[in-house]
Amino acid sequence: MTSDLLSAAPPAAPAPATVRPAPPDPDDRTPEARRATSAVRASDLLALAGAAVGSLALTTLLFVWIAPFDTLLGFAVVAYLLFLGLYAVLVSLDEPGALVRDKVAAVLWQSLAALLLGALLLVVGYTLWRGRSALVHLNFLTEDMSGTGPLQPLSEGGVLHAVVGTLEQIALALVITVPLGLGCAVFLNEVPGRYARFVRTVVEAMTALPSIVAGLFVYATVILALGFDKSGAAASLALGVMMLPIVIRAADVVLRLVPGSLREASYALGASQWRTVWTVVLPTSRSGLTTAVILGTARGIGETSPVLLTSGATADLNLNALSGPQVSLPLATFQLVSSPQPQLIARGFGAAALLMALVLLLFVAARVIGGRAPGELTRGQRHRRVLASRRDAARMAARAPGAAGAPGAAADAPPPG
């Protein structure tokens, strides 16, 4: 019975054989179609264009025919809000809700970034345009305003005294704030405790200190109480009070990002805490510390009221920052633009353009100095490392057994004859 059932069962189907695809024909010249990998599609561009045209049309209809609105700012705000709404409606016709929210958020943030970039370009372009008549004259960079009156042409006088004052005051302020700021940041990270928390709280509170308060503090303590004259050094102290909390706070955040495993590895190799900080922590966070110094410099280089209270105002070139009044570029810009004379106003905008160029130059220099990656060596350091490696290789080869002049080489040599 069992044999009959087995004989009656249908045979098992053979396993499908693997079919090898045919090789491509070498004579086939059909071009290969490329796949589109871009996230931007034609429908997205059409939705943007349709939303822009529709928002402008609806806003124009609202402001011209329906409501008695006539402000340009209101027109722009209403048009932008209608643009976002229409774009969301057009995208929702083809996409699900999650993708609609994602596209609307992307358009929102990109438009805000474009707005900020446009505002920056407008400020820079307006300053350069208003100061173009003064910047084209070479004397604007090589002369001061000591012998120049308000009605004299732009071919006479310049802002050399303000450029020198700004450079000296910022240099003195950096000499004060960089060691103190970085040292305080290292203390807050390497020596935790109640006192460190108290110092961090005070630093965070000082970041919002008004500049006029810093100027009044230095004016009351250094000039009135101690009897020092108004000078560029006093202005540097006031700028240092403004820059110090910025440098400490930014450097503190950067040092917190250094992995703890690097410190533990240094301690495991027998290095002290000071050696670990100097050779591991600070080189690892060099780029971030440079950014902290840049932020502090940006805070102090554009201040006007502390310089006015502590250094005074002058139209002469004063190279000695330790005595006598000294003006800076922000203070000179304020004084020149406040004048009703067109020549002085043009000089003021030219001084503002020089200030922007000076800030850009300082930022580039700071990036070149501190922009290397952790552990990356300069060309000089690499050259010294190569020379040291060659000296070590030669010394080790001289000490190797069998080398000429090495200890034991004479004993191992075969006897003469």
Secondary structure, 3 states (H helix, E strand, C coil): CHHHHHHHCCCCCCCCCCCCCCCCCCCCCCCCCCCCCCCCCHHHHHHHHHHHHHHHHHHHHHHHHHCCCCCHHHHHHHHHHHHHHHHHHHHHCCCCHHHHHHHHHHHHHHHHHHHHHHHHHHHHHHHHHHCHHHHCCCHHHHCCCCCCCCCCCCCCCCCHHHHHHHHHHHHHHHHHHHHHHHHHHHHHHHCCCHHHHHHHHHHHHHCCCCHHHHHHHHHHHHHHHCCCCCCHHHHHHHHHHHHHHHHHHHHHHHHHCCCHHHHHHHHHCCCCHHHHHHHHHHHHCHHHHHHHHHHHHHHHHCCCHHHHHHHCCCCCCCCCCCCCCCCCHHHHHHHHHCCCCHHHHHHHHHHHHHHHHHHHHHHHHHHHHHCCCCCCCCHHHHHHHHHHHHHHHHHHHHHCCCCCCCCCHHHHCCCCC
